[in-house]
Amino acid sequence: MGKPMPLILFCLFCGFAASAGASSDIPSLFHAARIDGGLTFCGEKAELDRNDTRQRMEKQMLLTLWNRPQVVLWIKRANRYFPVIEQKLKENEMPGDLKYMALVESALRPHAGSARGAVGFWQFTRSTGRKYGLQINSEKDERRNIVQSTDAAISYLKALYEIFGSWTLAAAAYNMGEHGLQAEIMVQENSDFYDLYLPLETQQYVFRILAAKRIMTRPEHYGFDFLPEDLYPPLAYEEISVRCSGLTPIVIVAEAADTRFKLIKDLNPQLRGHYLAAGQHLIHVPEGSAKGFDKRFQSLMETWDKDQEDRVYVVQQGDNLFAIAERFNVPLPALIIWNNLDYRGSIHPGDRLVIRSRQGDF
């Protein structure tokens, strides 16, 4: 007799079985794993008539449908981000199915990251992101921006399709790298994805995309019934150009846009930290706030610049950040943010620090 199933796993299994099988609205896992009819990716037929490929597809369907909360979030987020990706693909005359790659890569989370250093909607590494035009530094990480990262992904996928002549192989190369895939095709003397022996992650990658497409194109078949108000609203914003003569607090941009710091950060996930560097920036602001922005921004910056001068403390011999923060009764992290400092950095006599809330004497 085998070991009894741990209680927590038994409860999870029973709870899922009840939700997945007892209701007439949610198919059983056994039924959901069945593949009736053909599947395609970017118009290319998925070869599921062989035992090995069918097993891979069934595995991904089962694993995906087991995590029903994740699928719910997929569907909700897709209503927000898919319109942007679909429009970009259409403008570039590329297959709409490519949008499911972003879903599989990041679950449409701008700040998603991997152990290998891939970040953002399309999970670019630093080197590949920069190769395809993304700004990635301490001030901005455009891998987190849906518009800019999608442009880069489209350029990369175009290049991969030029190499392999197949969207299925292009997707595999996106996952494992084009040089690795080229090597396997040459060594195995085979260019059919479904006949290639590839790293296990890549073998499953296309099937994860196929499972996502199958579920997302007919969610009600798998028990996901949504009302329009259940979905996250599509992105709505206006784009403005902000010219900064020097280091500029994002909170000033938010005030000029009649909104909050958090909303500017949410609409511009590529922005890192609390400041914009000197130079020109394209910023997304809430709809309706672009009108009059420049005038409000200039007025706020003039006030801020004058206020800065009134709040400057000159570092003395023997000072350190902790002691200065304690002296003026402000949190040390706030002192560091106000002055755009590094926690590991040092200060020196004569340095000028801004202290925006003070209760001590200069």
WOMOUR-V944633 format. One record per pair of residues at least 12 apart in sequence whose C-alpha atoms are under 6 Angstrom apart, sorted by the first residue. I is the first residue (numbers start at 1). J is the second residue. D is the distance in Angstrom with one decimal. If there is no record, write none. Layout:
i;j;d
I;J;D
I;J;D
//
This chain:
i;j;d
25;223;5.3
26;222;5.7
26;223;4.3
27;222;6.0
33;58;5.2
33;61;5.7
42;95;5.4
42;97;5.4
57;207;5.5
60;208;5.7
61;211;5.4
76;231;4.5
76;232;5.2
77;232;6.0
79;234;5.9
80;232;5.7
80;233;5.4
80;234;3.8
80;235;5.6
100;209;5.9
102;121;5.8
102;122;5.2
105;122;5.9
106;121;5.3
108;121;5.5
109;121;5.9
110;144;4.6
111;144;6.0
120;143;4.9
120;144;4.4
132;152;5.3
139;272;5.1
140;270;5.2
140;271;4.8
140;272;5.4
141;270;4.7
142;270;4.8
144;269;5.6
144;270;5.0
145;269;5.9
145;270;5.4
172;202;6.0
237;284;5.9
237;285;5.5
237;286;4.7
237;287;4.7
238;284;5.5
238;285;5.3
238;287;5.3
239;283;5.6
239;284;4.5
240;282;5.7
240;283;5.4
241;281;5.6
241;282;4.6
242;280;5.7
242;281;5.1
243;279;5.6
243;280;4.5
244;278;4.8
244;279;5.2
245;278;5.2
246;278;4.3
247;276;5.8
247;277;4.8
247;278;5.5
248;275;5.3
248;276;5.0
249;274;5.9
249;275;4.4
250;274;5.6
250;275;5.1
256;293;5.6
256;296;5.1
256;297;4.9
257;289;5.2
257;293;6.0
267;284;5.9
311;354;5.5
311;355;5.5
312;353;5.5
312;354;4.6
313;352;5.6
313;353;5.1
314;350;5.6
314;351;5.7
314;352;4.6
315;349;4.8
315;350;5.2
315;351;5.2
316;349;4.8
317;349;5.3
328;358;5.0
328;359;5.1
328;360;4.6
//
